[in-house]
Amino acid sequence: MKFLRNLATLYVISAALCVTPPAAVEALVPAAAQAPAPTAAATPDPQLAAAGKSLYARHCSHCHGPSMITSSTVAYDLRRFPVEAKERFVESVIFGKNGKMPPWGDKVNLEEIDAIWAYVLTGGK
């Protein structure tokens, strides 16, 4: 069911991006991406970050490394991800990035992306 909901959301957004003026696109971006970005002083909810750590281990650590430490030059060092760029993070997870990161929108939902984001804010701790 999550897959179908996420797929439908992605379809609506991608279809709208093709025919919708830029000002109207903001209304179609998932609420998680529109949420105000945390500041450097923001501390993520510990329970959400713990859930995100588990999701990260399952979905992200293969490329980004355990605890976000990777020797790869291909995968982005998530410990350096700008805390004010949550929208960019959400879009990268849903749609993929530059042909290097695959899209995960059919594998994780917005709540799970929020949890992973909370873990990313911890810097892998």
C-alpha positions in Angstrom: 0.0 0.0 0.0 2.9 2.4 0.8 4.4 1.7 -2.6 1.2 2.6 -4.4 0.7 5.8 -2.3 4.3 6.9 -2.9 4.1 6.0 -6.6 0.9 8.0 -7.0 2.5 10.9 -5.2 5.6 10.8 -7.5 3.3 10.5 -10.6 1.3 13.5 -9.6 4.4 15.6 -8.8 6.2 14.6 -12.0 3.2 15.2 -14.2 2.6 18.5 -12.6 6.2 19.6 -13.0 5.8 19.1 -16.7 2.7 21.4 -17.1 2.5 23.5 -14.0 3.9 27.0 -13.6 6.8 27.1 -11.0 4.7 29.1 -8.5 2.1 26.3 -8.4 4.6 23.5 -8.0 5.2 24.4 -4.4 1.7 23.2 -3.5 2.6 19.8 -4.9 5.9 19.2 -3.1 5.4 16.8 -0.2 4.8 18.4 3.2 8.0 16.9 4.6 10.0 18.8 2.0 8.1 22.0 2.7 8.7 21.9 6.4 11.1 24.6 7.7 14.6 23.3 7.6 16.2 22.9 11.0 18.9 25.3 12.1 22.4 24.2 13.1 21.2 24.5 16.7 18.2 22.2 16.1 18.4 18.9 17.8 16.4 16.1 16.3 13.9 14.1 18.3 15.9 11.2 19.8 13.2 8.6 19.1 12.9 9.7 15.5 16.7 9.7 15.1 16.8 6.2 16.5 14.2 5.0 14.1 16.2 6.8 11.3 19.4 5.1 12.3 17.7 1.7 11.8 16.3 2.8 8.5 19.6 4.2 7.4 21.4 0.9 8.3 18.8 -1.0 6.1 18.6 1.4 3.1 21.5 3.8 3.1 24.6 2.3 4.7 25.5 0.2 1.7 26.6 3.2 -0.2 27.0 6.0 2.5 28.7 3.7 5.0 28.0 2.7 8.6 27.6 5.8 10.8 27.8 7.8 7.5 31.5 7.1 7.2 32.5 5.9 3.8 35.8 5.6 1.9 33.9 5.9 -1.3 34.3 9.0 -3.4 31.0 8.3 -5.2 28.6 8.5 -2.2 28.1 11.8 -0.6 29.4 12.2 3.0 26.1 12.8 4.7 27.8 14.1 7.8 28.5 17.2 5.7 24.9 17.6 4.4 23.7 21.2 5.1 21.2 21.2 7.9 19.2 23.9 6.1 18.8 21.7 3.0 16.0 19.3 4.1 14.1 19.9 0.9 17.1 18.9 -1.2 17.6 15.8 1.0 14.0 14.7 0.6 14.1 15.3 -3.2 17.3 13.3 -3.5 15.9 10.4 -1.6 12.7 10.3 -3.5 14.0 11.0 -7.0 17.7 10.0 -6.8 20.6 12.2 -7.7 22.6 12.8 -10.8 22.3 9.2 -12.0 24.6 8.1 -9.2 22.1 7.7 -6.3 19.0 5.7 -7.2 15.5 6.9 -6.4 14.1 5.5 -3.2 10.6 6.9 -3.4 9.1 3.5 -4.0 11.0 2.0 -1.0 10.6 4.5 1.8 7.7 6.8 2.7 7.8 10.4 3.8 7.7 9.5 7.5 10.6 7.2 7.0 12.5 9.9 5.1 11.9 12.3 8.0 13.3 9.7 10.4 16.4 9.2 8.2 16.8 13.0 8.1 16.7 13.2 11.9 19.5 10.6 12.0 21.5 12.5 9.4 21.2 15.6 11.6 23.0 13.6 14.4 26.0 13.3 12.1 25.9 9.5 12.5 26.1 9.4 16.3 
